[in-house]
Amino acid sequence: MSKKLQGNGLFESSRMMLPEHKEAYIRHQQNLRKNARPQLDDQEMERISMLLSESMLCKKEVELALFKEFEISRLTGIITKIDRQRKSVRLAQENDYVWVQVADIMDAALK
């Protein structure tokens, strides 16, 4: 009997991977590592809203924990504007401004 027909030899000898299969496998592995967006309760949303307002009114520095698909990122700065129509806040960092969506804010803390 030939070696190809022993054990898993038949399939071992015919194994190949197309570039499309490789890309699909990589995308699938990345999707497995995605974080699910946590749902904040009303009390937590109210607490974050109060901290954002305090940062803007008192010019206090705030640290925001932001939701990203693969990680939680952190930004530090002073809230300079709250835009209710766009549902975003403008965070002033050193010499730059960053607009942050309120829905992406998972936690906030005054520094």
N, C-alpha and C positions, 0 to 999 in steps of 0.2 A: 504494500500500500504506500502511496506517495505521502510526503510530509504535509501537503496541502490539505489532505482529507483527515488528518489526525487532530483531535482536540478542536480548537477553533480555527484551524489552519485555513479552511476555505474562505472564511471572512477576513482573516488576517492578510491573506495574499491579495484581496481585492479592495483593500481600504484606500480611500482617497478623499480629499476634501477640496471642494471647489471654493474659489474666492468668495462667492456669494454665501456659501454655507459658513465660512469663517467669519464674515462680517455679521451675519445673522446671529451666530453664537456669541460674538463679542457684545453686540447690542443686548442680547438676552441676559448676559452676565451683568452688564451695567444696570439694566432695569431691575435686577434682583437686589442691587445695593441701594436703590432709591429709598428715601425716607418718606413715610406717609405724613401728610400735614396734620398735626395735632389740632383738635378742636378746643378752643379756649372757652371756659365758662364765662358767664356775665360778670361775675365778681373780678376775675382776672383781667378781663377786657377793661373794666372800669378802673382798676388799679393802674394799668398801663396808661390809660387815657389821662389819669390824674398826674402821673409822673411826666408825661409828655408836656402837659400844660404847665406844670411847675418849672420844667426846664426852660420853656419858652418865656414865661413871665419873669422868672428870677434869674435868668441867664446862667443856670446851673448845668454842668456837664452831665450827660446821661450816656449809659452804655446800653446798646440795643442788641438783643440776640435775634438774628434774622433767619427765617426758614429758607433753606436751599434744598434742591432735590437730593444732593448727596452729602450735605453737611450742614451744620449750624454755624453761620458766620457772625462775627461781632463787630460792631461799629461804635465808635465813641465820638461825641461831639455835643453841640448845643443846638436844640431845636429852635429854628428861627421863623418858621412859618408852618401853619397847619392848614392844608387845603382840603376842605370837606367835600368839594365836588369831585376832585380827583382821588379822594381817599388816600392822601399821601402827606408826608411831612418832609420838610427840608431840614437836613442835618448839616450844620456848619462844622467842618473839620479844618483845622489850621488855616489853609488858604483856599479851601475848596468847599463846594456845596454838593450834597448828595441827596437826591429825592428817594425816599423810601416809602413803599406801599405799606399802609397800615396793616393789611391782611398778612404781610410777611413778618410782622413783629411778633415774636413768640414770648419775649420777656424784656423787661426794662429795669434798670437800676440807676439811681443817682450816684454820682461819684463824689 
